[in-house]
Amino acid sequence: MPQPHRLGSIGTRTQPVDPNDPRILLQMDPERPLARGEPDFHIVDAVEMRCPGATYTLFLDMYHCH
C-alpha cells in the first residue's frame, strides 16, 4: 500500500493575472460550473505517495468534480 503524505496547496490551476480577481472566490462554489473560456482558478493540492520502490507526487483538484 502506498503511504500518502499531503504536501499542501500549491496554488491555482491557472495563475491569475490579478490576484484579486473575483472569479477566484466565485470558483470556490462547487455547484458553479466554469463558463466557456473562463480560466480555471481551482486550487491544486500536492500529495506525495511513497511506495517501496519509488515516491510519486500527485497533483489533485479536490475542490470541483469536473
Residue, then its C-alpha position, 0 to 999 in steps of 0.5 A: m500500500p502506498q503511504p500518502h503524505r499531503l504536501g499542501s496547496i500549491g496554488t491555482r490551476t491557472q495563475p491569475v493575472d490579478p490576484n484579486d480577481p473575483r472569479i477566484l472566490l466565485q470558483m470556490d462554489p462547487e455547484r458553479p460550473l466554469a463558463r466557456g473560456e473562463p480560466d480555471f482558478h481551482i486550487v491544486d493540492a500536492v500529495e506525495m505517495r511513497c511506495p517501496g520502490a519509488t515516491y510519486t507526487l500527485f497533483l489533485d483538484m479536490y475542490h470541483c468534480h469536473 
